[in-house]
Amino acid sequence: MAEENQPDTEEEPFDPVTDQRDWSAAETELACFALARRKGKVLVKIINTKKPPMQFICIFKDYLE
């Protein structure tokens, strides 16, 4: 697994209003990988917000970027 696909270990604040990256929320880290495959995008980061029920934020980018 590539380093950029590892769960985020730092406390990084995530603001869904101001974040302009392509993202989705998920219940599990594995769901992030499924979302990326379904969207046809590359998963670049997983942020654990520790706020259930959708505690993981999956950050994506296009394959051609």
C-alpha positions, 0 to 999 in steps of 0.5 A: 500500500502506498504511503499516501493511502495510509490513514492520517495519524496527525490531527488535521482539522477537516472543514467540509465547507472550505475544503475544495478537494474531491472527498466523500465520507465513509464508515470504514477505511475499506469503504474509502477504497471501494468509493475510489474504485466506484468513482474511478479515482485515486485515493490519496488520503484518509482522514479519521475525524473520530466522529461516528457514524461516518468518521472517515473522510476519503480524499480523491484525485483524478488519474490524469492529474 
